[in-house]
Amino acid sequence: MTEPLRCAIVGTGAIAHAHRHAIDVDPGATLVAVTDLSRPSAEAFAAGREGVVVYDDLDTLLQDAAPDVVHVCTPPGAHPAQAIAALESGAHVVVEKPPAPSLDELDAMRAAATAADRQLAVVFQQRTGSAAAHVKHLLDSGALGRPLVALCQTLWFRDAEYFAVPWRGKWETEGGGTTLGHGIHQLDLLAFLLGDWAEVEARLWRLDRETATEDVSTATIRFAQGTVAQMITSAVSPREISTIRIDTQRATITVDHLYGHGHDNWRITAAPGFEDEAAAWALPAVEEPSGHDPLMRDVFAALRTGAPLPPTADAPARSFELVAAVYASAAADGRPVTPDDLATHPTHRRGFASPVRDLRG
């Protein structure tokens, strides 16, 4: 393509601003249309932006604006129908996480993309950034030896007002609790670095919030290449942090951040006897932080050239399956769940509703 990609945004809430900025800073993309259930919200979002048309609904937007790319920034329950409609209209789709409320619905979205010969990109921006790319290269090349043990912690704080939003905290509209809504980011980065998973044992907990879903989850994850990881995800932790730690045969890798990371957030510590190799593991001299901007840049470049989606935006089901396995294991009282179990699961391909152990009282 020689002309900029014509982009539309569906849903003009908080996360839509990150998509708009990524479009604005890319010379190969331009925002042409927006829509939202609240027209005043959409009008405020588009205010002062020449050439951006506000539409009352998605169908009219797709018909009249005919965008090249539709950015789906609505609550998760709306994603499948909106993404499929956009794909069937001939647009590529960039959808916020979680991509769908269930694996079956994500499969339907992927099938629609294949049928339309369009791309479906899911926003997992934690994969991006020069540090994550460098660490992945070190792990894939074997420079750090075999990964052995890992920690994945998403310790965030969401107060009662957060859960008072009508669609939050309900299996029917949010799809899941803090595992799906928050922990999926770090789980996605962990799987980006370590590859395919092999087994999950998990529990769901309700410790303090008024919610039908979980406000804490815990799990043990075994990866296909042998790494054992412990995961905890929380919406009740006042000192917030997002952490991944991977202990390999030759080093410990850590990233401590909150909602995004740069070089200062990463550390590679050599194991005794490997200190002389540490200089070769240093992060690159040129830094790019993680975020929507580098993700969209790489996605837009692929869409303009017809290339496959970049590793930062491919494998849309990998971390979603990990989350599904957490819920499926919790529903089975913590028994292990494997990819084969999940592929034919009688309930958790259709939704993640699961028993939550309530310890509030």
Residue frames as qw, qx, qy, qz and C-alpha x, y, z in Angstrom:
[[0.000, 0.887, 0.462, 0.000, 0.00, 0.00, 0.00],
 [0.412, 0.311, -0.016, 0.856, 1.21, 3.49, -0.82],
 [0.305, -0.631, -0.098, -0.707, -1.58, 5.34, 0.98],
 [0.141, -0.286, 0.719, -0.617, -1.85, 5.38, 4.80],
 [0.227, -0.311, -0.923, 0.008, -4.05, 2.73, 6.37],
 [0.363, -0.426, -0.106, -0.822, -7.47, 4.19, 7.11],
 [0.271, -0.081, -0.869, 0.407, -8.26, 3.29, 10.73],
 [0.498, -0.542, -0.231, -0.636, -11.46, 3.31, 12.75],
 [0.085, 0.149, -0.798, 0.578, -11.88, 2.95, 16.51],
 [0.586, -0.455, -0.526, -0.416, -14.88, 1.21, 18.09],
 [0.677, -0.614, -0.345, 0.214, -15.28, 2.23, 21.73],
 [0.294, 0.716, -0.150, 0.615, -13.81, 5.54, 22.88],
 [0.701, -0.708, -0.089, 0.012, -13.03, 4.76, 26.52],
 [0.401, -0.823, 0.348, 0.203, -9.66, 5.04, 28.23],
 [0.687, -0.185, 0.583, 0.392, -7.73, 2.44, 26.21],
 [0.574, 0.708, 0.363, 0.195, -8.85, 3.99, 22.92],
 [0.018, -0.977, 0.179, 0.118, -6.56, 6.95, 23.62],
 [0.526, -0.477, 0.627, 0.322, -3.52, 4.63, 23.41],
 [0.625, 0.365, 0.625, 0.293, -4.73, 3.37, 20.03],
 [0.285, 0.939, 0.189, 0.029, -5.34, 6.92, 18.79],
 [0.241, -0.855, 0.386, 0.249, -1.83, 7.98, 19.81],
 [0.610, -0.177, 0.690, 0.348, -0.29, 4.97, 18.05],
 [0.527, 0.646, 0.502, 0.230, -2.20, 5.89, 14.89],
 [0.058, 0.993, 0.024, -0.096, -1.23, 9.56, 15.19],
 [0.322, -0.755, 0.495, 0.287, 2.51, 8.88, 15.44],
 [0.617, 0.017, 0.709, 0.342, 2.60, 6.42, 12.52],
 [0.189, 0.472, -0.296, -0.809, 2.89, 8.14, 9.13],
 [0.178, 0.034, -0.878, -0.443, 1.46, 5.01, 7.52],
 [0.153, -0.505, -0.847, 0.068, -1.88, 5.23, 9.33],
 [0.128, -0.185, 0.026, -0.974, -4.64, 7.78, 9.79],
 [0.135, 0.359, 0.811, -0.441, -7.78, 7.86, 11.92],
 [0.136, -0.162, -0.501, -0.839, -10.94, 8.38, 9.82],
 [0.592, -0.403, -0.391, -0.578, -13.87, 7.19, 11.96],
 [0.030, 0.111, -0.823, 0.557, -15.03, 6.43, 15.49],
 [0.588, -0.406, -0.417, -0.562, -18.15, 5.09, 17.14],
 [0.080, 0.074, -0.798, 0.592, -19.33, 4.48, 20.68],
 [0.185, -0.563, -0.806, 0.000, -22.58, 3.58, 22.44],
 [0.150, -0.805, -0.291, 0.494, -22.39, 7.11, 23.84],
 [0.515, 0.697, 0.232, 0.442, -22.32, 9.55, 20.94],
 [0.156, -0.973, 0.119, -0.121, -21.21, 12.43, 23.22],
 [0.707, -0.513, 0.409, 0.265, -18.22, 10.31, 24.25],
 [0.722, 0.280, 0.433, 0.461, -17.33, 9.63, 20.62],
 [0.260, 0.896, 0.165, 0.321, -17.75, 13.29, 19.70],
 [0.389, -0.887, 0.243, 0.045, -15.49, 14.40, 22.54],
 [0.783, -0.231, 0.456, 0.354, -12.92, 11.81, 21.46],
 [0.599, 0.427, 0.436, 0.518, -12.95, 13.09, 17.87],
 [0.007, -0.968, -0.194, 0.159, -13.18, 16.79, 18.74],
 [0.082, -0.882, 0.329, 0.327, -10.74, 18.98, 16.84],
 [0.493, -0.235, 0.754, 0.365, -9.54, 16.18, 14.57],
 [0.464, 0.517, -0.253, -0.673, -10.04, 17.04, 10.94],
 [0.497, 0.293, -0.728, -0.372, -11.34, 14.18, 8.80],
 [0.050, -0.032, -0.956, 0.287, -12.55, 12.00, 11.68],
 [0.511, -0.259, -0.359, -0.737, -16.25, 11.18, 11.31],
 [0.294, -0.085, 0.777, -0.550, -18.42, 10.08, 14.26],
 [0.471, -0.112, -0.710, -0.510, -20.92, 7.29, 13.51],
 [0.659, -0.358, 0.180, -0.636, -23.93, 6.16, 15.54],
 [0.909, -0.160, 0.359, -0.141, -23.13, 2.45, 15.14],
 [0.448, -0.407, 0.697, 0.383, -20.55, 0.04, 13.79],
 [0.592, 0.412, 0.667, 0.190, -22.59, -1.20, 10.84],
 [0.309, 0.937, 0.161, -0.037, -22.97, 2.31, 9.44],
 [0.243, -0.809, 0.451, 0.287, -19.30, 3.03, 10.05],
 [0.570, -0.142, 0.741, 0.326, -18.23, -0.11, 8.18],
 [0.525, 0.613, 0.569, 0.158, -20.54, 0.64, 5.26],
 [0.211, 0.970, 0.121, 0.023, -19.85, 4.35, 4.87],
 [0.212, -0.869, 0.421, 0.148, -16.24, 4.73, 6.01],
 [0.940, 0.309, -0.135, 0.059, -14.96, 1.37, 4.69],
 [0.272, -0.838, 0.473, -0.002, -11.85, 1.43, 6.92],
 [0.617, 0.441, -0.651, 0.040, -8.76, -0.69, 6.28],
 [0.400, 0.031, -0.787, 0.469, -8.29, -1.42, 9.99],
 [0.532, -0.653, -0.216, -0.494, -10.82, -1.50, 12.83],
 [0.209, 0.269, -0.714, 0.612, -9.54, -1.10, 16.39],
 [0.617, -0.515, -0.517, -0.294, -11.92, -2.82, 18.83],
 [0.195, 0.275, -0.545, 0.767, -11.63, -1.07, 22.21],
 [0.627, -0.416, -0.150, -0.641, -14.96, -2.07, 23.77],
 [0.597, -0.398, 0.602, -0.350, -15.62, -4.34, 26.80],
 [0.148, -0.277, 0.927, 0.204, -14.71, -8.00, 26.16],
 [0.494, 0.341, 0.762, -0.242, -18.27, -9.27, 25.72],
 [0.502, 0.761, 0.111, -0.395, -18.71, -7.13, 22.62],
 [0.156, -0.602, 0.637, 0.455, -15.45, -8.12, 20.92],
 [0.449, 0.067, 0.853, 0.259, -16.51, -11.24, 18.94],
 [0.414, 0.720, 0.556, -0.030, -19.51, -9.77, 17.13],
 [0.108, 0.937, -0.090, -0.321, -17.75, -6.48, 16.41],
 [0.277, -0.532, 0.687, 0.410, -14.53, -8.11, 15.22],
 [0.475, 0.231, 0.819, 0.222, -16.35, -10.59, 12.98],
 [0.355, 0.847, 0.370, -0.142, -18.48, -7.81, 11.46],
 [0.010, -0.868, 0.328, 0.372, -15.35, -5.77, 10.72],
 [0.377, -0.297, 0.803, 0.352, -13.51, -8.75, 9.22],
 [0.474, 0.458, 0.745, 0.108, -16.47, -9.67, 7.03],
 [0.263, 0.918, 0.150, -0.254, -16.59, -6.08, 5.78],
 [0.745, 0.554, -0.057, 0.367, -13.01, -6.48, 4.51],
 [0.090, -0.878, 0.333, -0.332, -11.13, -4.72, 7.32],
 [0.565, 0.142, -0.688, 0.433, -8.24, -6.01, 9.36],
 [0.581, -0.737, -0.209, -0.273, -8.90, -6.02, 13.11],
 [0.325, 0.308, -0.621, 0.643, -6.79, -4.97, 16.08],
 [0.631, -0.591, -0.373, -0.335, -8.59, -6.03, 19.27],
 [0.189, -0.640, 0.530, -0.523, -7.78, -5.21, 22.86],
 [0.358, 0.012, -0.910, 0.209, -7.21, -7.95, 25.40],
 [0.495, -0.060, 0.861, 0.100, -8.91, -10.14, 26.36],
 [0.098, 0.107, -0.622, -0.769, -9.82, -10.82, 22.74],
 [0.574, -0.253, -0.546, -0.555, -13.06, -12.64, 23.59],
 [0.610, -0.452, 0.364, -0.540, -15.02, -14.02, 26.55],
 [0.885, -0.112, 0.438, -0.107, -14.30, -17.62, 25.50],
 [0.347, -0.338, 0.741, 0.465, -12.03, -19.83, 23.43],
 [0.450, 0.470, 0.742, 0.165, -14.89, -20.84, 21.13],
 [0.224, 0.932, 0.226, -0.174, -15.61, -17.18, 20.37],
 [0.173, -0.738, 0.481, 0.440, -11.93, -16.50, 19.72],
 [0.463, 0.015, 0.815, 0.347, -11.91, -19.49, 17.36],
 [0.391, 0.737, 0.551, 0.019, -14.88, -17.94, 15.53],
 [0.038, 0.938, -0.113, -0.325, -12.99, -14.65, 15.22],
 [0.323, -0.489, 0.689, 0.426, -9.90, -16.41, 13.88],
 [0.484, 0.315, 0.785, 0.223, -12.02, -18.39, 11.41],
 [0.296, 0.891, 0.313, -0.145, -13.63, -15.16, 10.19],
 [0.109, -0.816, 0.390, 0.412, -10.18, -13.64, 9.65],
 [0.411, -0.175, 0.812, 0.376, -9.08, -16.66, 7.63],
 [0.441, 0.572, 0.688, 0.072, -12.27, -16.68, 5.55],
 [0.208, 0.955, 0.150, -0.146, -11.91, -12.98, 4.77],
 [0.752, 0.293, -0.030, 0.590, -8.14, -13.23, 4.18],
 [0.098, -0.868, 0.107, -0.475, -7.68, -10.50, 6.81],
 [0.459, 0.199, -0.665, 0.555, -5.45, -10.28, 9.87],
 [0.596, -0.728, -0.249, -0.230, -6.59, -10.46, 13.51],
 [0.426, 0.357, -0.508, 0.658, -4.09, -8.85, 15.88],
 [0.597, -0.701, -0.391, 0.001, -4.56, -8.96, 19.66],
 [0.075, 0.814, -0.295, 0.494, -3.01, -6.20, 21.80],
 [0.839, -0.474, -0.125, 0.234, -0.51, -7.71, 24.25],
 [0.275, 0.903, -0.197, 0.266, 1.85, -4.76, 24.46],
 [0.611, -0.691, 0.386, 0.019, 4.00, -6.29, 27.22],
 [0.898, 0.129, 0.287, 0.307, 5.73, -8.37, 24.53],
 [0.486, 0.799, 0.037, 0.353, 7.11, -5.23, 22.94],
 [0.305, -0.915, 0.263, 0.024, 10.20, -3.17, 23.69],
 [0.503, 0.645, -0.568, 0.090, 13.88, -3.67, 22.98],
 [0.270, -0.465, 0.766, -0.353, 14.54, -5.35, 26.35],
 [0.816, 0.073, 0.459, -0.345, 11.89, -8.06, 25.88],
 [0.796, 0.569, -0.179, -0.107, 13.16, -8.74, 22.35],
 [0.226, 0.669, -0.676, 0.212, 16.75, -9.01, 23.61],
 [0.480, -0.305, 0.730, -0.378, 15.86, -11.36, 26.48],
 [0.887, 0.264, 0.236, -0.297, 13.81, -13.55, 24.17],
 [0.644, 0.642, -0.415, 0.015, 16.80, -13.81, 21.82],
 [0.054, -0.564, 0.764, -0.307, 19.09, -14.80, 24.72],
 [0.681, -0.088, 0.616, -0.386, 16.66, -17.49, 25.86],
 [0.864, 0.439, 0.073, -0.235, 15.96, -18.84, 22.37],
 [0.509, 0.693, -0.507, 0.068, 19.67, -18.96, 21.50],
 [0.909, -0.226, -0.305, 0.173, 20.60, -20.90, 24.63],
 [0.329, 0.612, -0.356, 0.626, 23.03, -18.21, 25.75],
 [0.382, -0.533, 0.407, -0.636, 21.63, -18.33, 29.29],
 [0.002, 0.083, -0.983, 0.163, 21.24, -22.10, 29.46],
 [0.284, -0.414, -0.807, -0.310, 17.96, -23.86, 30.06],
 [0.364, -0.442, 0.127, -0.810, 15.19, -21.92, 31.88],
 [0.301, -0.043, -0.915, 0.267, 14.40, -23.75, 35.14],
 [0.165, -0.579, -0.693, 0.397, 12.11, -21.80, 37.49],
 [0.057, 0.381, 0.242, 0.890, 9.91, -18.75, 36.97],
 [0.013, -0.513, -0.617, 0.597, 7.66, -16.37, 38.89],
 [0.012, 0.415, 0.479, 0.774, 4.82, -14.40, 37.35],
 [0.164, -0.513, -0.614, 0.577, 3.20, -11.81, 39.62],
 [0.034, -0.510, -0.338, -0.790, 0.51, -9.29, 38.79],
 [0.318, -0.486, -0.627, 0.519, -0.16, -7.51, 42.08],
 [0.005, 0.391, 0.256, 0.884, -2.54, -4.67, 41.32],
 [0.020, 0.336, 0.643, -0.688, -5.10, -2.67, 43.30],
 [0.203, -0.354, -0.532, -0.742, -8.68, -2.12, 42.20],
 [0.153, 0.014, 0.586, -0.796, -11.05, -0.54, 44.72],
 [0.321, 0.432, 0.789, -0.296, -14.78, -0.99, 45.23],
 [0.359, 0.683, 0.028, -0.636, -15.59, 1.79, 42.76],
 [0.127, 0.402, -0.772, -0.476, -13.75, -0.11, 40.02],
 [0.039, 0.135, 0.989, 0.053, -15.95, -3.16, 40.56],
 [0.294, 0.517, 0.527, -0.607, -19.10, -1.02, 40.71],
 [0.287, 0.362, -0.483, -0.744, -18.98, -0.49, 36.91],
 [0.811, 0.089, 0.209, -0.540, -22.02, -2.51, 35.72],
 [0.869, 0.360, -0.310, -0.140, -20.22, -4.89, 33.35],
 [0.252, 0.543, -0.737, 0.316, -17.27, -5.61, 35.67],
 [0.263, -0.257, 0.796, -0.480, -17.07, -8.50, 38.09],
 [0.793, 0.205, 0.330, -0.469, -19.65, -10.59, 36.21],
 [0.529, -0.096, 0.781, 0.317, -18.88, -13.77, 34.32],
 [0.523, 0.629, 0.575, 0.030, -21.52, -12.93, 31.70],
 [0.294, 0.952, 0.083, 0.018, -20.11, -9.54, 30.69],
 [0.113, -0.853, 0.501, 0.088, -16.44, -9.42, 31.73],
 [0.804, 0.348, -0.477, -0.069, -15.76, -13.09, 31.08],
 [0.786, -0.131, -0.457, 0.395, -13.54, -13.52, 34.13],
 [0.441, -0.876, -0.109, 0.163, -11.88, -11.76, 37.03],
 [0.170, -0.889, 0.351, 0.241, -8.40, -10.45, 37.67],
 [0.657, -0.155, 0.649, 0.352, -6.76, -13.43, 35.92],
 [0.513, 0.561, 0.550, 0.345, -8.42, -12.57, 32.62],
 [0.114, 0.966, 0.203, 0.109, -8.55, -8.80, 33.01],
 [0.195, -0.921, 0.338, 0.011, -5.13, -8.14, 34.57],
 [0.657, -0.441, 0.589, 0.167, -2.90, -11.21, 34.86],
 [0.822, 0.461, 0.315, 0.111, -3.16, -12.07, 31.18],
 [0.287, 0.923, -0.251, 0.047, -0.59, -9.35, 30.37],
 [0.257, -0.678, 0.687, -0.046, 2.22, -10.90, 32.42],
 [0.791, 0.037, 0.609, -0.034, 1.16, -14.43, 31.47],
 [0.706, 0.701, 0.102, 0.016, 1.44, -13.38, 27.85],
 [0.140, 0.859, -0.487, 0.076, 4.94, -11.97, 28.37],
 [0.566, -0.421, 0.704, -0.082, 5.96, -15.11, 30.26],
 [0.819, 0.281, 0.501, 0.011, 4.69, -17.35, 27.44],
 [0.491, 0.860, -0.140, -0.009, 6.31, -15.07, 24.84],
 [0.050, -0.766, 0.635, -0.087, 9.65, -15.72, 26.57],
 [0.433, -0.307, 0.834, -0.149, 9.20, -19.41, 27.49],
 [0.270, 0.118, -0.812, -0.504, 6.99, -20.82, 24.72],
 [0.639, -0.257, -0.534, -0.491, 4.23, -23.39, 24.86],
 [0.453, -0.391, 0.570, -0.563, 2.69, -24.51, 28.16],
 [0.401, 0.089, -0.902, -0.136, 2.12, -28.15, 29.11],
 [0.469, -0.457, -0.750, 0.094, 0.14, -28.22, 32.36],
 [0.132, -0.471, 0.170, -0.855, -1.66, -25.87, 34.77],
 [0.436, -0.457, -0.745, 0.213, -2.86, -26.39, 38.35],
 [0.019, 0.344, -0.034, 0.938, -4.81, -23.43, 39.74],
 [0.185, -0.566, -0.725, 0.345, -7.19, -21.97, 42.32],
 [0.019, -0.596, -0.234, -0.768, -9.48, -18.93, 42.39],
 [0.340, -0.372, -0.613, 0.608, -10.01, -16.80, 45.51],
 [0.115, -0.771, -0.263, -0.568, -12.32, -14.00, 46.63],
 [0.533, -0.127, -0.516, 0.658, -10.57, -12.22, 49.48],
 [0.135, -0.371, -0.340, 0.854, -12.08, -8.75, 49.75],
 [0.175, 0.119, -0.282, -0.936, -14.01, -7.32, 46.78],
 [0.591, 0.368, 0.518, -0.497, -17.72, -7.44, 45.98],
 [0.368, 0.470, -0.593, -0.540, -17.50, -9.44, 42.77],
 [0.941, 0.071, 0.136, -0.300, -18.91, -12.63, 41.31],
 [0.798, 0.458, -0.338, 0.197, -15.49, -13.48, 39.87],
 [0.794, -0.305, -0.225, 0.476, -12.12, -13.84, 41.60],
 [0.004, -0.987, 0.141, -0.071, -10.03, -11.00, 43.01],
 [0.236, -0.662, 0.707, 0.075, -6.99, -13.31, 43.45],
 [0.966, 0.201, -0.092, -0.132, -5.77, -16.40, 41.60],
 [0.345, -0.643, 0.676, 0.101, -2.82, -18.73, 42.09],
 [0.926, 0.346, -0.034, -0.146, -1.36, -21.36, 39.76],
 [0.502, -0.464, 0.640, 0.351, 1.57, -23.64, 39.00],
 [0.704, 0.651, -0.073, -0.274, 2.41, -23.75, 35.31],
 [0.662, -0.275, 0.586, 0.377, 4.69, -26.31, 33.66],
 [0.416, 0.715, -0.274, -0.491, 6.04, -25.25, 30.27],
 [0.945, 0.310, -0.051, -0.093, 6.74, -27.70, 27.45],
 [0.577, 0.576, -0.481, 0.323, 10.53, -27.25, 27.68],
 [0.692, -0.167, -0.609, 0.349, 10.48, -28.05, 31.40],
 [0.062, 0.293, -0.324, 0.897, 10.31, -24.71, 33.21],
 [0.322, -0.584, -0.735, 0.125, 8.09, -24.65, 36.31],
 [0.031, 0.367, -0.019, 0.930, 6.43, -21.30, 37.06],
 [0.145, -0.526, -0.716, 0.436, 4.40, -19.98, 39.97],
 [0.006, -0.450, -0.330, -0.830, 1.73, -17.37, 39.18],
 [0.108, -0.575, -0.645, 0.492, -0.23, -15.07, 41.45],
 [0.034, 0.431, 0.350, 0.831, -2.64, -12.42, 40.22],
 [0.216, -0.523, -0.633, 0.529, -4.30, -9.98, 42.60],
 [0.026, 0.681, 0.317, 0.659, -6.65, -6.99, 42.47],
 [0.547, -0.799, -0.230, -0.099, -6.24, -6.26, 46.20],
 [0.765, -0.170, -0.103, 0.612, -2.54, -5.31, 46.52],
 [0.061, -0.965, -0.131, 0.220, -1.94, -1.66, 47.57],
 [0.186, -0.700, 0.507, 0.467, 1.75, -1.58, 46.57],
 [0.842, 0.481, 0.148, -0.196, 1.28, -2.48, 42.95],
 [0.136, -0.602, 0.696, 0.366, 3.88, -4.29, 40.87],
 [0.916, 0.352, -0.027, -0.190, 4.11, -6.53, 37.82],
 [0.275, -0.664, 0.689, 0.090, 7.00, -8.98, 38.00],
 [0.961, 0.228, -0.146, -0.053, 8.49, -11.79, 35.97],
 [0.284, -0.693, 0.662, 0.032, 11.54, -13.69, 37.17],
 [0.945, 0.267, -0.170, -0.080, 13.16, -16.51, 35.20],
 [0.468, -0.652, 0.591, 0.084, 16.02, -18.51, 36.71],
 [0.828, 0.470, -0.290, -0.096, 18.13, -20.26, 34.07],
 [0.929, -0.117, -0.121, 0.330, 21.21, -22.44, 34.38],
 [0.597, 0.184, -0.065, 0.778, 23.47, -19.40, 33.97],
 [0.034, 0.179, -0.090, 0.979, 21.50, -16.34, 35.12],
 [0.054, 0.604, 0.711, -0.357, 18.42, -14.84, 36.71],
 [0.052, 0.338, 0.381, 0.859, 16.28, -12.54, 34.55],
 [0.045, -0.588, -0.655, 0.473, 13.91, -10.12, 36.28],
 [0.013, 0.397, 0.295, 0.869, 11.55, -7.42, 35.09],
 [0.164, -0.549, -0.646, 0.505, 9.79, -5.33, 37.74],
 [0.025, -0.156, -0.261, -0.952, 7.37, -2.68, 36.51],
 [0.379, 0.306, 0.575, -0.658, 3.67, -1.84, 36.62],
 [0.650, 0.592, 0.366, -0.304, 1.96, -1.18, 33.28],
 [0.689, 0.709, -0.108, 0.108, 4.97, -0.93, 30.98],
 [0.773, -0.471, 0.204, 0.372, 8.71, -1.56, 31.00],
 [0.423, 0.855, -0.294, 0.058, 11.96, -0.07, 29.72],
 [0.668, 0.364, -0.558, 0.330, 15.60, -1.05, 30.17],
 [0.108, -0.482, 0.550, -0.673, 15.69, 0.23, 33.75],
 [0.792, -0.225, 0.185, -0.536, 13.06, -2.35, 34.69],
 [0.961, 0.165, -0.223, -0.014, 15.11, -5.36, 33.51],
 [0.265, -0.737, 0.618, -0.070, 18.07, -7.03, 35.16],
 [0.920, 0.195, -0.340, 0.001, 20.18, -10.06, 34.19],
 [0.435, -0.725, 0.504, -0.176, 22.21, -11.46, 37.10],
 [0.589, 0.409, -0.696, -0.045, 24.88, -14.03, 36.33],
 [0.923, -0.369, -0.091, -0.066, 25.04, -17.30, 38.28],
 [0.470, -0.718, 0.485, 0.166, 28.29, -18.02, 40.15],
 [0.629, -0.130, 0.659, 0.392, 30.92, -19.02, 37.64],
 [0.459, 0.570, 0.553, 0.398, 29.29, -17.20, 34.70],
 [0.125, -0.848, -0.144, 0.495, 30.15, -13.62, 35.63],
 [0.286, -0.373, 0.495, 0.730, 32.59, -13.29, 32.72],
 [0.200, 0.354, 0.780, 0.475, 29.75, -13.92, 30.24],
 [0.036, 0.726, 0.550, -0.412, 27.48, -11.19, 31.62],
 [0.027, -0.529, 0.215, 0.821, 28.93, -8.44, 29.37],
 [0.021, -0.010, -0.793, -0.608, 27.67, -10.33, 26.30],
 [0.065, -0.550, -0.832, 0.007, 24.14, -10.34, 27.75],
 [0.059, -0.364, -0.230, 0.901, 23.90, -6.55, 28.17],
 [0.389, 0.726, 0.523, -0.217, 20.77, -4.85, 26.90],
 [0.550, 0.496, 0.318, 0.592, 21.12, -3.04, 23.56],
 [0.294, -0.140, -0.114, 0.939, 22.43, 0.52, 23.51],
 [0.270, -0.165, -0.283, -0.905, 19.28, 1.84, 21.82],
 [0.125, 0.222, 0.844, -0.472, 16.21, 1.58, 24.04],
 [0.393, -0.247, -0.413, -0.784, 12.55, 1.33, 23.09],
 [0.352, -0.066, 0.693, -0.626, 10.04, 0.93, 25.95],
 [0.100, 0.331, 0.931, 0.122, 7.08, -1.43, 25.70],
 [0.249, 0.422, 0.284, -0.824, 3.75, 0.00, 24.66],
 [0.615, 0.591, 0.486, -0.188, 1.00, 0.33, 22.10],
 [0.282, 0.840, -0.254, -0.388, 3.10, 2.50, 19.80],
 [0.035, -0.484, 0.826, 0.286, 5.75, -0.11, 18.87],
 [0.463, 0.196, 0.859, -0.094, 3.11, -2.83, 18.68],
 [0.515, 0.730, 0.336, -0.300, 0.91, -0.86, 16.27],
 [0.140, 0.764, -0.474, -0.415, 3.94, 0.24, 14.24],
 [0.176, -0.269, 0.922, 0.215, 4.90, -3.37, 13.59],
 [0.457, 0.430, 0.759, -0.171, 1.30, -4.42, 12.93],
 [0.404, 0.810, 0.081, -0.417, 0.71, -1.54, 10.51],
 [0.038, 0.623, -0.672, -0.397, 3.95, -2.35, 8.68],
 [0.305, 0.008, 0.947, 0.100, 2.84, -5.95, 8.23],
 [0.445, 0.622, 0.583, -0.275, -0.62, -4.93, 7.01],
 [0.287, 0.812, -0.173, -0.478, 0.80, -2.47, 4.49],
 [0.107, 0.548, -0.765, -0.321, 3.19, -5.03, 3.00],
 [0.875, 0.059, -0.290, -0.384, 1.05, -8.15, 3.31],
 [0.327, 0.362, -0.820, 0.300, 3.63, -9.79, 5.59],
 [0.601, -0.422, -0.676, 0.055, 2.62, -12.09, 8.48],
 [0.405, -0.877, -0.025, -0.258, 1.94, -10.43, 11.79],
 [0.253, 0.610, -0.629, 0.411, 5.10, -9.84, 13.87],
 [0.523, -0.123, -0.796, 0.279, 5.88, -12.06, 16.89],
 [0.008, 0.031, 0.462, -0.887, 4.69, -9.22, 19.13],
 [0.537, 0.140, 0.102, -0.826, 1.16, -9.62, 17.74],
 [0.587, 0.100, -0.713, -0.369, 0.84, -13.23, 16.59],
 [0.365, -0.112, -0.893, 0.239, -0.33, -16.36, 18.50],
 [0.347, -0.421, 0.006, -0.838, -3.57, -14.71, 19.68],
 [0.821, -0.356, -0.304, -0.326, -4.72, -17.83, 21.55],
 [0.613, 0.198, -0.643, 0.414, -1.55, -18.73, 23.49],
 [0.037, 0.135, -0.575, 0.806, -1.99, -16.66, 26.64],
 [0.625, -0.143, -0.048, -0.766, -5.77, -16.87, 26.35],
 [0.828, -0.041, -0.547, -0.118, -5.49, -20.66, 26.55],
 [0.390, 0.131, -0.668, 0.620, -3.27, -20.30, 29.62],
 [0.315, -0.144, 0.310, -0.885, -5.96, -18.20, 31.29],
 [0.784, -0.072, -0.302, -0.538, -8.62, -20.70, 30.25],
 [0.699, 0.051, -0.688, 0.190, -6.55, -23.49, 31.80],
 [0.044, 0.166, -0.578, 0.798, -6.36, -21.55, 35.09],
 [0.583, -0.083, 0.132, -0.798, -10.15, -21.33, 35.22],
 [0.826, 0.047, -0.473, -0.304, -10.65, -24.94, 34.07],
 [0.510, 0.120, -0.745, 0.413, -8.25, -26.26, 36.72],
 [0.171, -0.133, 0.483, -0.848, -9.91, -24.18, 39.43],
 [0.723, -0.040, -0.114, -0.680, -13.28, -25.57, 38.36],
 [0.859, 0.039, -0.508, -0.043, -11.82, -29.06, 38.79],
 [0.713, -0.700, 0.036, -0.014, -10.67, -28.32, 42.36],
 [0.216, -0.823, 0.498, 0.168, -7.09, -27.66, 41.29],
 [0.853, 0.026, 0.487, 0.187, -6.54, -30.76, 39.20],
 [0.274, -0.385, 0.498, 0.727, -4.01, -30.42, 36.34],
 [0.625, 0.688, 0.276, -0.244, -5.23, -29.26, 32.92],
 [0.504, -0.203, 0.559, 0.626, -3.23, -29.92, 29.74],
 [0.235, 0.348, -0.352, -0.837, -3.62, -28.46, 26.22],
 [0.235, -0.104, -0.898, -0.357, -5.27, -31.72, 25.13],
 [0.061, -0.485, -0.774, 0.403, -7.75, -31.41, 28.00],
 [0.114, 0.538, 0.144, -0.823, -8.53, -27.85, 27.02],
 [0.127, 0.161, -0.649, -0.732, -8.96, -28.67, 23.32],
 [0.402, -0.289, -0.779, -0.385, -12.01, -30.81, 24.10],
 [0.018, -0.071, -0.669, 0.740, -13.08, -29.31, 27.41],
 [0.043, -0.541, -0.824, -0.166, -16.83, -29.74, 27.97],
 [0.146, -0.874, -0.429, 0.176, -17.38, -26.33, 29.59],
 [0.338, -0.744, 0.052, 0.574, -14.40, -24.00, 29.53],
 [0.346, 0.111, 0.526, 0.769, -14.15, -23.52, 25.80],
 [0.040, -0.697, -0.580, -0.419, -17.55, -21.82, 25.97],
 [0.251, -0.848, 0.018, -0.467, -16.84, -19.62, 29.00],
 [0.409, 0.350, -0.649, 0.537, -14.72, -19.30, 32.12],
 [0.585, -0.548, 0.097, -0.590, -17.33, -19.24, 34.89],
 [0.628, 0.108, -0.721, 0.273, -15.81, -21.25, 37.74],
 [0.633, -0.692, -0.343, 0.056, -16.25, -21.78, 41.49],
 [0.227, 0.639, -0.347, 0.647, -14.41, -19.16, 43.57],
 [0.594, -0.366, -0.613, 0.371, -13.43, -19.90, 47.14],
 [0.137, -0.810, -0.086, -0.563, -14.78, -17.00, 49.22],
 [0.624, -0.176, -0.513, 0.563, -12.61, -16.12, 52.24],
 [0.001, -0.574, -0.005, -0.819, -14.03, -12.67, 52.96],
 [0.574, -0.588, 0.046, -0.569, -15.86, -13.67, 56.11]]
